[in-house]
Amino acid sequence: GMEKDLMNRFPSCRELAEAVREALGTALADATLVVHRIKQSEADTVLALPLGHETQPANAPPTSTPKQGTWVKVIVGTLVVGALAFGGWKGWIQFGLQRASGGAADEGNGQAQATGTLLAPVDFEGTISVFAEPTGAEIWVDGVDRGVRAPAEISVKGELGDRVQLELRQDGSLINATQIVLGPAMPKRWGTHGPPQAETPLAAETLAVAAQSPIAEVLRITSEPAGAEVSFDGRRVSGRTPTEITVVAGESHHISVQLLGYKAAGKRFKLEDLSAAQRSEGRLHFGLKEGIPPAVLLIESSYDFSIEVAGRKYPEAKRRKLTLPPGDHQVKISAPSVFYFDSPVLRLSSAETTDFPLPPTVPVNFAAAPSNCRVTIDGKDLGFLPAKVNVVVGTHEFKFEWTNLGKSDTFREHVRQDTVRIFRAAPE
């Protein structure tokens, strides 16, 4: 190994190690080789790692002074292990540089693996310009507020292939979000309402990491005119345009936009199918065309009522004016306080107002003989008589029950505007 002439040296470390192993017997087999990550500042330091010594038989006499040949073996073995450790460090540095630049492993890496060298992950650090329109949005990275506002250039770091979550927030509300994969192919710019970025082909390793979890982006839905109802994947979105939805990459989505007096608009899409401009702006816009003029339904009464029409419920009021599409509509009307329940089907005409006044009520006195009697109207128990309540004009079901006698009488009777009293006697 020390020959000046290159041709007289061992052609490889492996052959040198085999020759030393033959010279040392079992000494090298008992040695422990430890290779760890060495910082650049420690590059000039070579650690001499101790070799194990041969185990003597139990009955062998102890030796007071090692023979000269033994010292030679230990010295040579120490030099060989130190050379192997230094070679492992060089192989580690070379592998790290090649992996960071995306290169393939060469023979040096193969030799490092053959000697049992452990390869640690490669660190990566890069910068990305984050922009927003209007400006001033908060920049969050992996759920942490960076304390800066867009537009700004931020640094992102981690291990090569790590995923980093970027978010833009305005007063704590999410505006847009994306995930990037750390590496040479990561985008240089990201944000809202900015110029589209040219897409760079990703390495196979980066694509494999990116496929591990779905990517979601927030899209702003707008319409002209504004104020339209939005349904996303069959569910009604709270609020009206402009509003926001969260779209998951790789999945098929359907969005529909409806505004009374205009033709409905819709779109079936995947996030990847949107144009570069749409994804860069983070927005889907729908221009609505005028349709058939709507119809108007007006319901009024002297008492509170609630209604349900076209799948929408309206709270109690004494007057309701609704704008609906022309055609037949079933209107469910409920006024429990005056015993009124009805579900008429009303035909509404375009550009016309349909009035539907509710029937009036009359105060009715209830009496029975014997007077110790309970009264129920349309299934609602009024308690024991005497009783006087307002009942809407129309046909109702009444039940008189004498609990002490174990008798009852159920009948239907039409209440008119001149009805003032309803009387029943206990059946024989």
C-alpha positions in Angstrom: 0.0 0.0 0.0 3.0 2.3 0.4 4.8 1.5 -2.8 5.8 4.6 -4.8 5.3 2.8 -8.1 1.5 2.8 -8.8 1.8 -0.6 -10.5 3.1 -2.2 -7.4 0.2 -1.1 -5.2 -3.1 -3.0 -4.6 -5.5 -2.2 -7.5 -8.5 -1.8 -5.1 -9.3 -1.4 -1.4 -11.1 -4.7 -1.5 -7.9 -6.6 -2.5 -6.0 -4.7 0.2 -8.5 -5.6 2.8 -8.4 -9.3 1.8 -4.6 -9.3 2.1 -4.8 -7.6 5.5 -7.5 -10.1 6.6 -5.1 -13.0 5.7 -2.3 -11.3 7.7 -4.4 -10.5 10.8 -6.4 -13.7 11.0 -9.6 -13.0 13.0 -8.6 -9.6 14.3 -10.3 -7.7 11.4 -13.4 -10.0 11.7 -13.8 -8.9 15.3 -13.4 -5.2 14.5 -16.3 -2.8 14.4 -16.5 -0.3 11.6 -18.6 2.8 12.4 -19.3 5.4 9.6 -21.3 8.5 10.6 -22.2 11.7 8.8 -19.1 14.0 8.9 -19.6 17.8 8.6 -17.5 19.7 6.1 -15.6 21.3 8.9 -14.5 17.9 10.1 -13.2 16.8 6.7 -9.6 17.1 7.7 -10.2 14.9 10.8 -9.7 11.2 10.4 -10.8 9.0 13.3 -8.7 6.0 14.1 -11.3 3.4 15.1 -10.0 0.7 17.5 -9.8 -2.9 16.4 -10.8 -5.8 18.6 -8.1 -8.2 19.6 -8.0 -11.9 19.4 -9.5 -13.8 22.3 -7.0 -16.1 24.0 -8.0 -19.5 25.2 -8.8 -19.7 29.0 -5.8 -22.0 29.6 -3.3 -20.0 27.7 -0.6 -18.3 29.8 -0.7 -14.5 29.9 1.9 -12.7 27.9 3.6 -9.7 29.5 5.1 -8.1 26.3 3.5 -8.3 22.9 5.6 -9.6 20.1 6.8 -7.3 17.4 4.6 -9.0 14.8 1.5 -8.4 16.8 2.2 -4.6 17.0 2.7 -4.6 13.3 -0.6 -6.3 12.7 -2.4 -3.8 15.0 -0.8 -0.7 13.3 -1.6 -2.0 9.8 -5.2 -2.9 10.8 -5.7 0.6 12.3 -4.5 2.3 9.1 -6.8 0.1 6.9 -9.9 0.8 9.0 -9.1 4.5 9.0 -8.7 4.5 5.3 -12.1 2.6 4.9 -13.8 5.2 7.2 -12.3 8.1 5.1 -13.4 6.4 1.9 -17.0 6.0 3.3 -17.1 9.7 4.2 -16.0 10.6 0.6 -18.7 8.3 -0.8 -21.3 10.0 1.4 -20.4 13.5 0.3 -20.4 12.4 -3.3 -23.8 10.7 -3.0 -25.3 13.8 -1.3 -24.2 16.1 -4.1 -25.5 13.8 -6.8 -28.9 13.3 -5.1 -29.4 17.0 -4.6 -28.7 17.7 -8.3 -31.0 14.9 -9.4 -28.2 12.7 -10.7 -28.2 8.9 -10.7 -26.0 6.9 -8.4 -22.6 5.9 -9.8 -20.1 3.2 -9.0 -18.9 5.2 -5.9 -22.3 5.0 -4.4 -22.5 1.3 -5.2 -19.2 0.8 -3.4 -20.5 2.8 -0.4 -23.5 0.6 -0.2 -21.4 -2.5 -0.4 -19.4 -1.4 2.6 -22.6 -0.8 4.7 -22.6 3.0 4.7 -25.9 4.5 5.9 -27.2 7.4 3.7 -29.1 10.2 5.5 -31.8 12.3 3.8 -30.6 15.3 1.7 -31.6 18.8 2.9 -33.1 21.2 0.4 -33.8 25.0 0.7 -35.4 27.2 -1.9 -37.4 30.4 -2.3 -40.8 31.1 -3.8 -42.4 34.5 -4.6 -46.0 34.7 -3.2 -48.3 37.4 -4.6 -52.0 38.4 -4.0 -54.4 40.8 -5.5 -55.4 42.8 -3.7 -52.2 42.9 -1.8 -51.8 42.4 2.0 -52.8 38.8 2.4 -51.2 36.8 5.2 -48.7 34.1 4.2 -49.0 30.8 6.1 -46.5 27.9 5.7 -47.5 24.5 7.1 -50.2 26.1 9.3 -47.8 28.8 10.7 -48.2 32.5 10.1 -44.9 33.7 8.6 -45.7 37.2 9.8 -45.3 38.7 6.3 -47.9 39.8 3.8 -48.0 39.2 0.0 -46.4 40.1 -2.2 -43.2 38.7 -0.6 -40.4 36.2 -1.2 -40.2 33.4 1.4 -37.8 30.6 2.0 -38.9 27.0 2.3 -36.7 24.2 3.5 -36.8 20.6 4.5 -35.8 17.3 3.0 -35.8 16.7 -0.7 -39.3 15.5 -1.7 -41.1 16.9 1.3 -44.5 18.5 0.8 -45.1 22.1 2.0 -48.6 23.6 2.5 -48.9 27.3 1.4 -51.9 29.4 2.3 -53.1 32.9 1.7 -55.4 34.3 4.4 -57.2 37.7 4.8 -58.1 38.5 8.4 -57.9 34.8 9.2 -60.1 33.7 6.3 -58.6 31.3 3.8 -58.3 32.8 0.3 -56.2 30.2 -1.5 -54.1 27.2 -0.7 -51.7 24.8 -2.5 -49.0 22.2 -1.8 -45.6 22.2 -3.3 -42.9 19.4 -3.4 -39.4 20.6 -2.3 -36.9 20.1 -5.1 -35.3 21.7 -8.2 -38.7 21.5 -10.0 -40.7 23.4 -7.4 -42.6 26.5 -8.8 -40.9 29.9 -8.4 -44.2 31.9 -8.0 -47.6 31.2 -6.5 -50.6 33.3 -5.4 -53.9 34.7 -6.6 -54.7 36.8 -9.7 -51.1 36.6 -11.0 -49.6 35.5 -14.3 -49.6 31.8 -15.1 -46.4 29.8 -14.6 -44.9 27.6 -17.2 -45.1 24.0 -16.0 -41.8 22.2 -15.5 -41.7 18.4 -15.9 -41.2 16.8 -12.6 -38.8 14.0 -11.8 -40.2 10.5 -11.3 -39.2 10.6 -7.6 -41.0 14.0 -7.1 -44.1 12.7 -8.9 -44.2 9.6 -6.7 -44.1 11.8 -3.5 -46.8 14.1 -4.9 -49.1 11.2 -5.6 -49.2 10.2 -1.9 -51.9 12.7 -0.8 -54.5 14.8 -2.7 -54.1 18.5 -3.5 -56.9 20.9 -2.7 -57.4 24.4 -3.9 -59.9 27.1 -3.1 -61.9 28.5 -6.0 -63.9 31.7 -5.9 -67.3 31.4 -7.8 -68.6 34.7 -9.3 -71.5 35.4 -11.6 -72.9 38.3 -13.7 -75.2 39.4 -12.2 -74.1 38.5 -8.7 -76.3 37.0 -6.0 -76.9 33.6 -7.6 -77.4 30.4 -5.7 -74.5 27.9 -6.0 -74.7 24.1 -5.8 -71.5 22.1 -5.6 -71.5 18.3 -6.1 -75.2 18.2 -5.4 -75.1 20.3 -2.2 -76.2 23.8 -1.8 -73.3 26.2 -0.9 -74.0 28.7 1.9 -74.3 32.3 0.7 -74.6 33.5 -2.9 -72.1 34.6 -5.5 -69.5 35.7 -5.0 -68.6 32.7 -2.8 -65.9 30.0 -2.4 -65.6 26.3 -2.7 -62.7 23.8 -2.1 -61.8 21.6 -5.0 -59.8 18.3 -4.6 -57.4 17.4 -7.4 -58.0 14.1 -9.2 -61.8 14.1 -8.6 -64.7 14.9 -10.9 -66.8 17.9 -9.7 -70.0 19.5 -10.8 -71.1 23.1 -10.1 -74.3 24.8 -11.0 -75.3 28.5 -10.7 -79.0 29.7 -10.6 -80.6 33.1 -10.4 -84.3 33.7 -10.7 -85.1 35.3 -14.1 -81.9 33.8 -15.7 -81.1 30.6 -17.3 -79.1 28.2 -15.0 -75.4 27.7 -15.8 -73.2 24.8 -14.9 -69.9 23.1 -15.4 -68.5 19.5 -14.8 -64.7 19.6 -14.4 -61.6 18.3 -12.7 -59.1 20.7 -11.1 -56.5 19.6 -13.6 -58.8 20.5 -16.6 -59.0 24.2 -15.7 -57.0 26.6 -17.7 -53.8 28.1 -16.4 -55.5 31.5 -16.1 -58.4 30.0 -14.0 -56.1 28.3 -11.6 -53.8 31.2 -11.3 -56.7 33.6 -10.6 -58.4 30.9 -8.4 -61.7 31.9 -9.9 -64.6 30.4 -11.9 -66.9 33.0 -13.5 -70.4 32.4 -15.0 -72.2 34.9 -17.2 -75.9 34.3 -16.8 -78.3 34.9 -19.7 -81.8 36.3 -19.1 -84.6 33.8 -19.2 -88.4 33.8 -18.8 -89.7 36.5 -16.4 -90.5 35.0 -13.0 -94.0 34.8 -11.3 -95.0 36.4 -8.0 -97.0 34.7 -5.2 -98.5 36.9 -2.4 -99.9 35.3 0.8 -101.5 37.4 3.5 -103.6 36.7 6.7 -104.5 38.2 10.1 -102.4 35.6 12.0 -98.9 34.2 11.8 -98.2 31.3 9.4 -95.2 29.5 7.9 -94.9 28.1 4.4 -92.7 25.7 2.4 -92.5 26.0 -1.4 -90.0 24.7 -3.9 -88.1 22.9 -1.1 -87.5 26.0 0.9 -89.0 26.8 4.3 -90.0 30.3 5.4 -90.5 31.3 9.0 -93.7 32.6 10.5 -95.1 35.9 9.3 -98.5 37.5 8.4 -97.4 38.4 4.9 -95.2 36.6 2.3 -94.3 37.8 -1.2 -92.3 35.2 -3.2 -90.7 35.4 -6.6 -90.9 31.9 -8.2 -90.4 30.3 -11.6 -93.6 30.1 -13.6 -95.6 26.8 -13.4 -97.4 24.7 -10.8 -96.2 24.9 -7.2 -97.4 23.0 -4.1 -97.4 25.4 -1.1 -97.5 23.9 2.4 -99.1 26.4 4.8 -99.1 25.9 8.6 -100.7 28.0 11.3 -101.0 25.8 14.4 -102.3 28.6 16.7 -105.6 28.8 14.7 -105.7 25.1 13.6 -105.0 25.8 9.9 -103.1 23.3 7.7 -103.3 23.2 3.9 -101.2 22.2 0.9 -102.8 23.8 -2.2 -101.2 23.5 -5.7 -101.1 26.9 -7.2 -100.5 27.7 -10.9 -98.3 30.7 -11.3 -97.9 32.7 -14.5 -94.8 34.5 -15.8 -94.7 38.2 -15.0 -97.9 38.0 -13.0 -98.8 38.3 -9.3 -101.0 35.6 -7.8 -102.8 36.5 -4.5 -103.7 33.8 -2.1 -105.4 35.1 1.0 -105.8 32.8 4.0 -109.2 32.1 5.6 -110.3 34.2 8.6 -110.8 33.0 12.2 -113.7 33.1 14.5 -113.8 32.8 18.4 -115.6 29.6 19.4 -116.9 28.6 22.8 -116.8 24.9 23.7 -119.3 23.3 26.2 -120.2 19.8 27.2 -122.6 17.9 29.5 -121.4 16.8 31.9 -118.9 19.7 31.9 -116.0 17.6 33.3 -114.7 17.1 29.7 -111.5 17.4 27.7 -111.5 18.8 24.1 -109.1 18.1 21.3 -109.1 20.0 17.9 -107.3 18.5 14.9 -105.2 16.4 17.3 -104.3 19.3 19.6 -105.5 18.9 23.3 -107.1 22.1 24.7 -107.5 20.6 28.2 -110.7 20.6 30.3 -113.7 22.8 29.5 -114.8 25.6 29.6 -112.6 26.8 26.7 -112.8 29.6 24.1 -110.3 29.7 21.2 -109.9 31.2 17.7 -110.5 28.6 15.0 -109.9 29.2 11.3 -113.0 28.9 9.1 -113.2 25.4 7.6 -113.8 21.8 8.5 -112.1 20.4 11.7 -112.1 17.2 13.7 -113.2 17.5 17.3 -113.0 15.0 20.2 -114.9 15.4 23.5 -113.6 13.0 26.2 -115.2 12.3 29.6 -112.3 10.6 31.4 -114.3 10.0 34.6 -117.1 8.2 32.7 -114.8 6.4 30.3 -116.7 7.8 27.3 -115.7 10.0 24.3 -117.2 11.4 21.1 -115.2 12.2 17.9 -116.8 14.1 15.0 -116.1 16.5 12.1 -117.8 19.8 11.9 -117.5 22.8 9.6 -116.8 26.1 11.4 -118.4 29.0 9.7 -118.0 32.7 10.3 -121.2 32.8 12.3 -120.2 29.8 14.5 -120.0 30.9 18.1 -120.5 27.7 20.1 -119.9 24.0 19.8 -121.7 21.7 22.3 -121.7 18.0 22.9 -123.3 15.7 25.5 -121.8 12.4 26.7 -123.1 9.5 24.7 -125.5 7.0 26.5 
